[in-house]
């Protein structure tokens, strides 16, 4: 786990969904990224095409790219250990279990697990903290960090609530994922973010959007994000606060965009790299 705050990570959601794993790695390298986040489906497709785990490790090593976060881990909260029918999982990212992700990390590497709440439930924050602590303990046995990503439509919908869970869990490998879209479209509480110790920010994802949200947040989140610097979110202020508190996580780019999905994946990687470097230089 050598990725630091000076490194950039290309997140899988930025690239066209059908992009082969090798091309994803090439896109990350072309954009000057040091890491690539992974969905399980990316690796499963490579394996189905005859790639061994040794082949996959060699592809990453050849391009000097590290495996960053494994995403998304959603079945960690009470009541969420259920099967999701493939028809309700159009992107094919909700089929893997926690065990699947841990086996993947053992096989090809990985810096962290990205934990999210997508199914709500009647659990309390104490329940969530206990479950997050258990996930962190399991991940620690495999050398992984775990960052909790707050989503504005979830029960863990803002930085203060998510950080409360992380603090109660009190695990050295547990922290927060700060995604700029979720931050600004939810509760952009800079005071709450400033109160988080920098070491507890273990994942960061940048993207952009117009100042005014669209009529459907979920649709906008999955189809209409913009590259950093192409919208009106105050990314400079966000970068400034993250730097102020000493956030140690690498800086990622996650831009779910129907427009980018129609472009060449390697070109998207270059555009994403140029965009995030411009934002970080100007902050």
Secondary structure, DSSP 8 states (H G I E B T S, - for coil): ----TT-EEE-GGGS-TT--HHHHHHHHHHTT-SEEEE-HHHHHHHHHTT--HHHHHHHHHHHT-EEEEEEEE-TTSTT------GGG-TTS-SS--HHHHHHHHHHH--SEEEE---S--S--HHHHHHHHHHHHHHHHTTT-EEEEE--TTSSS-SHHHHHHHHHHH--TTEEEEEEHHHHHHS---HHHHHTS-GGGEEEEEE-B--SS--S-HHHHHHHB-B-TTSS-S-HHHHHHHHHHHT--S-EEE---BTTGGGS-HHHHHHHHHHHHHHHHHH-
